[in-house]
């Protein structure tokens, strides 16, 4: 018998500390992440996002994060952390006045991390801790980023981060010289350029100036780059990767890219026309501006209401019909797997196409030579109903807590759910209970539609039988 075959059990199971995976608690963490990633990637995403938010809330509570050197109340720190990581932009305290440079830096890092997306963060954590993604983890990441093959997931994760950094760097290089020309010192101009670039691309809406963008309301050099950054961020990483590969050759675009860009442009044009029409003669908003500035404001407002969150006018001063239009655009949101929120433009497109097909009596929902699966329409209905339910429940709770007018509460609720960040001023005046409601709504809005859409797309059970069909009366 050979020496190898007579090796004892203790000898055959002996490993170095490195081979054993390090200390026991690290192995436990690795095993936990492995089990959750393989059994329920959506649950891993939820855990990761919650831990990230709590970490940033703890950092913002530190005295060093406050401009006054005092500890910030937990509800304010938590709300700001949720708003930053969920790339919303709603605030209970002034970003420019309450937070120190360190506090603003924490907020900015939270925006960048949150902008990568909950599923991307979960995938990255699984890769960092366990050095690999399970099959279901890869399937979830594949669905979120529209990867063609499971082997592409790791590469696409790197592309997502690289793309974010490159676009934000370009925006910062464009904005920084303008701030310098407007009289800001070099390092302050650099800081503001970097802050606005990250906030814009991630559709966050945070501003480091106490009066926001109002001083730049007629400055295209500032406003146009912000609009471009917000629009690119709202398209989503799958669309940007398709554009990087196929360029402007529309025939090579997949259906998701075509629908996202087409519906996004339609909403931008419709929103700009609506805002311009309703606010053209309103002296409290754009009525006193020149024609060119009115057009610029209208386009800016249309782009920002779908998730950007930057504003040039007081939301309370807008006409009621303009606020209603803003509610609709905020709820629609941006592209799937993007830094934008809302129910997503592809969800809106699928439901519109289904209505058109039903009106025509078509058995299939078709567009651009493709048939949209029935399962996709069920997911779209689920996302819309879930979003409407979140907004309804939060609106009811806030009406009880705050006693504020219904239109203001609905506006704030939709803005929180769609992670937009536009505000009528209600957030800053809510008691802690109302702050927690809005924080929970932002959290649900950021993780809910993404994880539901990705999770439901993979939940297909094989049925061995079908019940007899019977159609209830609809409408």
N, C-alpha and C positions, 0 to 999 in steps of 0.2 A: 504494500500500500504506500502511496506517495506521501511525502511530508505534507503537501497541501491538503490531502484528504483527511489527515489525522488532526488537523487544527481544531482546537477546542472552541466551544460556542463563545466563551468570553473573549477569546482572541479574535474570532471572526467578526465580532460586533464592535471591536475597539476602533475608535476614530479620534483624530485630533480635535481640539476645541473648534477649529475652523470648520472641520468636516461635520461636526455635530450641529453647526449652525449658530455657534456662539452661546451666550448665557441662556438659561432656561426661559426667562421672561421674554427674550427676543424670539425664541422659538415658539413660545405661546402666541405672541402677536402674529408671527408669520403664519402659524397654523390657523389662527382665527381669520385673518384676512383671506387666506386661501379658501377656507370653508365658505365664508360669506360671499366672496367673489364668484365661486363656482355655483353656489346654490341660489343666491339672490343678489346679482350685481346692483340692482336698484336699491336694495337695502344698504349695501356698502356705500353707494353714492350718498345716500341720506346720512349715514354715520359720518362720512368724511366731511360733508358740507356743514353739519352741525358742529363738529369739532373745530373746523376752521373758523366758523363764526364766533364760537366761544373763546378761541384763542385771541382773535382780534378785539373782542369785547373786553377781555382782561387787559390787553395792552392799552386800550383807550381809557380804562379806568385809572391807570397809573398817573400820579401827579405830573410826571414829565410830559404827558400827552396834552395837558391843559396849559393854555397860555398864562393862567393865573397861578400855576404850580400847585393846584389843588385837585384832589381826586374827583372825578366826574361820577355823577349818580349812575347806578347800574342800568336803569331803564334808558337813560340817554346814551350811554356807552353801547349797550346792546342794540338799540335801535340804529345807531350810526354804523355799527359793525354789520348788521343785517343789510342795511341800505347799501353799504360799500360792496360786500361780498356778493350780494344779489344784484349788483350794478343798477341800483334804482335812482338814488339821488335825493330822496326825501330826507329832511333833517329836522331835528327838534332844537338844535343849537346851531349857531352860525359856524360854518366850516372855517371861515377866514378869521373870525374874532375869538371863538371859544378854544380852538385847538392850537397848540404850539406847532413848530416845524416838525417835531417828532410825531405829534398826533396826526398832522396832515400826511406825513410820509406813511404812517401805518394805514391810513385810509386809502392812499394811492396804491399801496401794495395789495390791500384787500380788493380793490377794484380790478387790478391786473389778474390776481389769482381767480377771483370770481368770474371774470370775463372768459376764462378758458372753458367754463362750463362744468356742471356737476359731474357729468359722465366722463369728461376728460380728466377731471381731478381724481375720480375714483379709479380710472384706468392707470393713471400715473402712480397713485398710492399702491395699487396692486403690483405694479412693476418695481417700485422702489423697495417695498417690503419683502415680497416673495419672489422677485426677479422674473416673474412671468405672469401672463394672463391666462386664466382658465378659458375653456371653450365658450362657456356662456358669457364670460366677461368680454371675450373678443367679439361675440355676436352682438352684445349691447353696444360696444364701442363702434363696431362695424355699422350698425343701424344708425347710430348718432352721427357718424361722419360720412355715411354713404360710401364706405369702402367697398371695392369690388371683390376682394378676397381677404380671408382672415389674416393672411401673412402680411397684408399691407398696413394693419392697424398700428404697429409700432412705428413704422415710417411716417404714417399720417399724424400721429401724436407729435412727432418732432416737427413736422411741417406746420402744424397748428401753432405751436409756440413760436417758431421762427417767423412765420407770417405776421403774427401779432407784434412781435418786437420790431420787425422791419417797417411795418406801416406806421407804428407809433413813433419810431425814430424819424421817419420822413416828415410826419406832421410836426414834430417838435422842431426840426430844422427849418421848417417854413414859418412857424409861429414865433420862435425866439427872436429873429431879427426885427420883426414888427414891434414886439414889446420893447426892444431896445430903442427903436426909432421913436417910440412914444414916451421915452424918457426914463425907462426903468434901468437900474443898474444891471450889469452883465449877469451876475449869478441869480438875481431875482428874475430876470427875463428868461434865463435858462430854466429855472424852477417852474415858472408859470407856463412856459412852452411845453415842458415835459408833462406837467399836471394836466393841462388841457388836452394834450394829445392822447394820453392814456384814458382820461375821462370820456373823450369824444369817441374813440374807436370802440370802447367797451360800453358805449351807450349809457354811461353812468349819470352824467349831468351835474356832478360836483364841480364847484368853482372855488378857486382860492381867493377871489376878490369879494369883499363884503357887499358890494353892489352888483355882483354878478357880471353879466355881459352888457348891461345897460350903457356903460360908457362907450362901448364899441358898436352900438346899434346901427351906425352908418359906415362901418369899416369893413369892406369886403375882404381885405387881407386877413382879418380875424374870422369873420363869419363863414366864408366859403370853405377854408380848410376844415373848420369844425363840421360843416354840413357833409363834406366829402368823407371825413372820418366816421361820422355817425352812420352815413348811408352804407359805407363798405362794411362796417361792423354789423349792421342789421341784415346783410345778405346771408351771412352764415359761412362757416368754414368749408362745408362741402361745395358751395357755389364758388368761393374764392379759389379753391383747389382746381375746380373745373375750368375756371377762367385762366388760371396759370398754365394749365395743360393745353387747352383748346383755343385760348385767346378769344377773339371776337368772331370766330367761325361758328355761327349759330347752329349750323347743321350738325356739328359735333357735340353740342350741348345735350346733356340728358334732360329728361322731362322735369326733374326737380329744379334744375337751374333755369330752364325756360319759364316755368310757372313763377318761381321766386322773383326773377328780374321783371317779368311782365307785370305781375300784380303790384310789386313794389313801386314801379314807375307810375302805374295807374293811380295808386293811392297818393303818391307825391303830387301828381298833377291835380287830382280831384281835391286834395286837401288845400293846395295853394289857391286854386280857384275859389273854393268855398271860403277860406279865411279872407282872401282879398275882397270878395263880394260882400261879406257880412261886416267886415271891419273897415272898409275903405273910407267911410265918412265918420268913424267913431273918434272924436277928439281925444279920448282917454287912452287910445292905443296908437293907431297909425294915421288917424285923420289929418293931423297937422304936418305930416311928412310929404316930401316930394314923390312924384310918380315912381322914380327909380327905387327909392328907399321903401316905398310901399310894396313893390314887387319883390324886393329882396326879403322884406319881413315876411311876406306871405309864403315864399318858398321855404324860408328858414323855419317858420312855425310848422309847416306841413311835414318837413323832415323830422323835426324834434318831437312832435306829438306822437309819433309811432314808436318811440322809445328813447330818444336822445335825452330829453329832459331839460335842455337849456331853454331859457325863455328870454325874450326881449321886452315883453309887456306884462303887466299885472293881470293874472288870470281872472281876478275879481272884476276887473274893468272891462273885460270882453263882453260882447253881446251874449245873451243866453243861448242863442242858436249856435254861436261859435263854440261855446263850451260843450254843447251837445255834439257838434261835429268832432271836437277834440276827444270826447268820451269814446266815440265810435272808432276813431283812428288809433287811440291808445289800446283799446280792446283788441283790435286787429293785430297790432304789433309788427314784428319783422319776420325774418327768415328762420327756418328751423336750424337748430344747432348753431345759433348765432349769439351775439351778446345782447340782442334785443329780447323783449318779452312778448306778452300777449298770447293769443291763441295761434299765431303764426299765419303768414300770408298763404302758404300752401293749404292749410286747413280751410281758409276762406275760399280759395280757388276750387278745391275739391267739392265743397258744399254747393257753390254756385253752379259748377258743372253738373252736379247731380240734379239740381233743380231744373236746369235747362234740359237735361236728358229726360226727366220725368214729364216736363211740359210737352216735349216733342213725341213722347211715347216710345223712346229708344230703350231697348233692353240693357244696353251697355253705356257706361259713361266714358266718352272718348274725347281725346284732345291730342293734336299733333301726331296723328297716326298711332296712338297708343290707347289701350283700354286700362282704366284705373280699376284695380281689384276691389271687390266688395269689402274685403277686410280693411282696406285703407279708408273707405267711407265710414265704416263703423268706428274706427279710431278717431276720425275727424269729429264725428258726432259726440263721442265720449269726451274729447278735449273741450269742445264748445260747452257742453253741459256742465262739465266740471268747473270750467272757468266762471260761467254764469252763477253757479252755486256758491263758489268761493266769494264772489263779489256780493251776492245777495245776503249771505250770512254775515259778512263783515259790515255791510251797510246797516243791517238791522242792529248789530251790536254797537256800532258807533253812534247811531241815532239815540240809543238808550243811554250810552255813556256821556256823550257830549251835548246832546240837545241841539246840535247845529242844524241849519237848513238842509233839506234833503238833497238839493242839487250840489251843495258843497261836499256832503258826505259821499255821494255817489262818485263825484269827480275824484276825491282823494282815494276812495277804495279802488277804483279802476286804475288810477295811477300807480298805486302800490302793487296790485296784482300783476299789472302789465310791466312792472319794473321800469316805469317811465321817469317819475320824479317830479313832474309838474305838480304845483300845489296852489291851492287857494288860501294858504296860510293856516289851515286847520291843524296840520301835524304839530306845529310849534305850540299850539294852545291846548292840546289834549292832555288829560290827566294820565298818570302812568298806565292805568287799565286800557285806555284808548291807544296808547303807544304800543303796548304789547299786542293788541289786536292788529294794528297795521304792520308790526314786525312779523307776526305770524302770517299775514296775508302776503307780504313780500316774499317770505320764505316759501310759502306754498306756490306762489306764482312762478318763482324761479325754478323750483324743482318739480312741480306737479305735472305740467304739460309735457315736459321733456321726458321724465321717467315713465309717465303713463304711455306716451306715444311709442317710446322705444320698447317698453316692456310688453305692451299689448301686441305689438307687431310680431313678437316671438311666441306669444301664447296661442298656439294653434293645436288643438287636440283632434286626433283622428276619431271620427264617429263611424260606428258600424251600422247605424240605422238612422232614419229620419222620420219624424212625426209627420202626419198628414198636414198639408198646408191649408191655412185658413186666414184670409186677409181681413183684419178689422177695418172699420170705417175711419179714415183719416181726414181731418179737416171739417 
